[in-house]
Amino acid sequence: MNGTIFDSLREQVRGQVITPGDADYDAARAVHNGMIDKRPAAVVRVSQVADVIASVNFARDNSLDLAVRGGGHSAPGFGTWDDALVIDFVNTRGVRVDPANRTARSEAGATWADFNHATHAFGLATPGGIVGTTGVAGLTLGGGIGYLARKYGLSCDNLISADVVTADGKFLTASESENDDLFWALRGGGGNFGVVTSLEYRLHPVDMVYVGIVVYPLEHAETVSRFYRDHLASAPEELGAFLAFALGPPVPFLPEEWHGKPVCIVVGMWTGDQTEGAACWQPFLDVAPVAGSMMGPMPYPALNQAFDALQPKGILSYWKADFMTDLTDAAIGEHIRYGATIPTVQTAVHLYPIDGAVQRVGTTETAFANRDVKFAPVIAAFWDNPADNDARVSWVREYAEALRPHSAPGGYINFMDRDDLPRVAENYGPNYTRLRGIKAKYDPQNLFHVNQNISPG
Ligand SMILES: Cc1cc2nc3c(=O)[nH]c(=O)nc-3n(C[C@H](O)[C@H](O)[C@H](O)COP(=O)(O)OP(=O)(O)OC[C@H]3O[C@@H](n4cnc5c(N)ncnc54)[C@H](O)[C@@H]3O)c2cc1C
């Protein structure tokens, strides 16, 4: 597309409009997943709501595809798109904390590292993702699973309100009391309903957390996995922990003989009384022989950023996910079988608990429907060499296929890849019809279709 048509957009916005040929173009079109190599017609790094309104109107009036980028972590790379206008929030990432009311309002470009840094100054936090570089916006709109979910729910469960620019260029606030249908849809429905310019969250007292990372030889994975499943069923919700199958990471607390070897890991944190932290982790040290472990108090933002360097921007990746109503012994068997073949140290096979506060919200209370399952597993291969692309993708697909007979319908929308689009309806289950109706109301022409798309009903 002729770059000069964007001159009129440049006149309407304060942010930067970057088109092919500009020095920043290659950096501006890139997202986290290095597998994605899209060439947008323009990337507008918005500086304020007015820029978003102008950009939405411009894309619609010029029949351009429109992609929206928060933290850029979407596995299918929905934050960039061929020949599209990309709204990029990278320059708007402020977070305003109201400590008295325990709320925070985040601009749409903030990452969890930005958010946690801001709220930690007041000894507060809200449930977010497990790494710091993920965007607050994309993660929350799809649901938001992390260490604090058992105690305080999903990220979307802690959303109080969101400011949204809809397909007709209107600016709306969505909350329980205003545009409540839109508010319902935003909590799990992804980027289908408009461009969110800011998000207001409920905060909780979370300051220092007692971190535990326990690494076991894979030969003990059956014992450890069963224990993890059974222990979590009655463990206090102050314990947020996931089970991982991985290659031993090159970290100081793991003896070198285990670096790069198949292992099973429990990673998490205790948010209760810090003097009880060591006792909370002790059963994980007792259950099976440990290859290496790390425990102790840590500021919550430090844990949130501890693994950021493992998966830097540009790393290649491919994802698959299902839900599980239970972690059956048969499913554990498949994890052990494929756990022995994990290809790289960056690869993340994680099983996140869906219980506690997440299950206290009803299936139809928010768009995020999958509240009656117990675990959200993800198989995400990460690697550096493009020559390995086919092998890594095949490995993830085979692993996911092996787990499917042990899985519930649907999978977490934020862990889906591009080829999972046909699963969207199944993922939303009983909420899909209502979502299609709300989509028809706010985006009848499907302007916002570069996402796990819900077609207008
Ligand atoms: C390394 C890594 C770790 C992760 N860890 C977790 C985790 O712990 N828990 C978890 O739940 N998920 C996790 N995820 C998945 C993550 O939730 C999704 O990739 C999510 O889409 C990322 O949001 P983003 O803003 O960074 O991505 P982007 O690629 O910027 O956005 C993804 C999509 O969200 C929508 N979107 C983003 N911003 C807006 C906006 N302002 N308005 C409207 N729509 C918008 C758009 O549809 C966009 O295509 C992780 C991903 C990665 C790569």
PDBQT file of the ligand as one rigid body, heavy atoms in Angstrom, charges set to zero:
ROOT
HETATM    1  C1  LIG A 501       6.733 -15.875  27.534  1.00  0.00    +0.000 C 
HETATM    2  C2  LIG A 501       5.224 -15.885  27.725  1.00  0.00    +0.000 A 
HETATM    3  C3  LIG A 501       4.698 -16.130  28.979  1.00  0.00    +0.000 A 
HETATM    4  C4  LIG A 501       3.308 -16.152  29.183  1.00  0.00    +0.000 A 
HETATM    5  N1  LIG A 501       2.832 -16.390  30.437  1.00  0.00    +0.000 NA
HETATM    6  C5  LIG A 501       1.486 -16.373  30.658  1.00  0.00    +0.000 A 
HETATM    7  C6  LIG A 501       0.960 -16.556  31.961  1.00  0.00    +0.000 A 
HETATM    8  O1  LIG A 501       1.684 -16.735  32.925  1.00  0.00    +0.000 OA
HETATM    9  N2  LIG A 501      -0.381 -16.526  32.121  1.00  0.00    +0.000 N 
HETATM   10  C7  LIG A 501      -1.234 -16.308  31.074  1.00  0.00    +0.000 A 
HETATM   11  O2  LIG A 501      -2.450 -16.277  31.293  1.00  0.00    +0.000 OA
HETATM   12  N3  LIG A 501      -0.758 -16.137  29.826  1.00  0.00    +0.000 NA
HETATM   13  C8  LIG A 501       0.572 -16.160  29.587  1.00  0.00    +0.000 A 
HETATM   14  N4  LIG A 501       1.055 -15.984  28.320  1.00  0.00    +0.000 N 
HETATM   15  C9  LIG A 501       0.110 -15.876  27.215  1.00  0.00    +0.000 C 
HETATM   16  C10 LIG A 501      -0.422 -14.457  27.129  1.00  0.00    +0.000 C 
HETATM   17  O3  LIG A 501      -1.505 -14.301  28.020  1.00  0.00    +0.000 OA
HETATM   18  C11 LIG A 501      -0.947 -14.153  25.715  1.00  0.00    +0.000 C 
HETATM   19  O4  LIG A 501       0.085 -14.311  24.790  1.00  0.00    +0.000 OA
HETATM   20  C12 LIG A 501      -1.491 -12.724  25.646  1.00  0.00    +0.000 C 
HETATM   21  O5  LIG A 501      -2.196 -12.563  24.439  1.00  0.00    +0.000 OA
HETATM   22  C13 LIG A 501      -0.376 -11.718  25.716  1.00  0.00    +0.000 C 
HETATM   23  O6  LIG A 501      -0.838 -10.408  25.782  1.00  0.00    +0.000 OA
HETATM   24  P1  LIG A 501       0.077  -9.255  25.148  1.00  0.00    +0.000 P 
HETATM   25  O7  LIG A 501      -0.611  -7.971  25.383  1.00  0.00    +0.000 OA
HETATM   26  O8  LIG A 501       1.476  -9.409  25.612  1.00  0.00    +0.000 OA
HETATM   27  O9  LIG A 501       0.068  -9.713  23.631  1.00  0.00    +0.000 OA
HETATM   28  P2  LIG A 501      -0.275  -8.975  22.264  1.00  0.00    +0.000 P 
HETATM   29  O10 LIG A 501       0.318  -9.866  21.229  1.00  0.00    +0.000 OA
HETATM   30  O11 LIG A 501       0.144  -7.568  22.288  1.00  0.00    +0.000 OA
HETATM   31  O12 LIG A 501      -1.832  -9.044  22.229  1.00  0.00    +0.000 OA
HETATM   32  C14 LIG A 501      -2.483 -10.259  22.054  1.00  0.00    +0.000 C 
HETATM   33  C15 LIG A 501      -3.896  -9.991  21.618  1.00  0.00    +0.000 C 
HETATM   34  O13 LIG A 501      -4.603  -9.397  22.693  1.00  0.00    +0.000 OA
HETATM   35  C16 LIG A 501      -5.478  -8.428  22.205  1.00  0.00    +0.000 C 
HETATM   36  N5  LIG A 501      -5.067  -7.124  22.737  1.00  0.00    +0.000 N 
HETATM   37  C17 LIG A 501      -3.878  -6.761  23.257  1.00  0.00    +0.000 A 
HETATM   38  N6  LIG A 501      -3.933  -5.487  23.670  1.00  0.00    +0.000 NA
HETATM   39  C18 LIG A 501      -5.180  -5.052  23.413  1.00  0.00    +0.000 A 
HETATM   40  C19 LIG A 501      -5.858  -3.829  23.621  1.00  0.00    +0.000 A 
HETATM   41  N7  LIG A 501      -5.277  -2.788  24.187  1.00  0.00    +0.000 N 
HETATM   42  N8  LIG A 501      -7.149  -3.737  23.223  1.00  0.00    +0.000 NA
HETATM   43  C20 LIG A 501      -7.779  -4.769  22.659  1.00  0.00    +0.000 A 
HETATM   44  N9  LIG A 501      -7.170  -5.949  22.422  1.00  0.00    +0.000 NA
HETATM   45  C21 LIG A 501      -5.896  -6.089  22.813  1.00  0.00    +0.000 A 
HETATM   46  C22 LIG A 501      -5.384  -8.438  20.713  1.00  0.00    +0.000 C 
HETATM   47  O14 LIG A 501      -6.341  -9.303  20.173  1.00  0.00    +0.000 OA
HETATM   48  C23 LIG A 501      -4.016  -8.995  20.482  1.00  0.00    +0.000 C 
HETATM   49  O15 LIG A 501      -3.891  -9.633  19.240  1.00  0.00    +0.000 OA
HETATM   50  C24 LIG A 501       2.436 -15.918  28.096  1.00  0.00    +0.000 A 
HETATM   51  C25 LIG A 501       2.974 -15.669  26.824  1.00  0.00    +0.000 A 
HETATM   52  C26 LIG A 501       4.354 -15.661  26.637  1.00  0.00    +0.000 A 
HETATM   53  C27 LIG A 501       4.916 -15.427  25.260  1.00  0.00    +0.000 C 
ENDROOT
TORSDOF 0
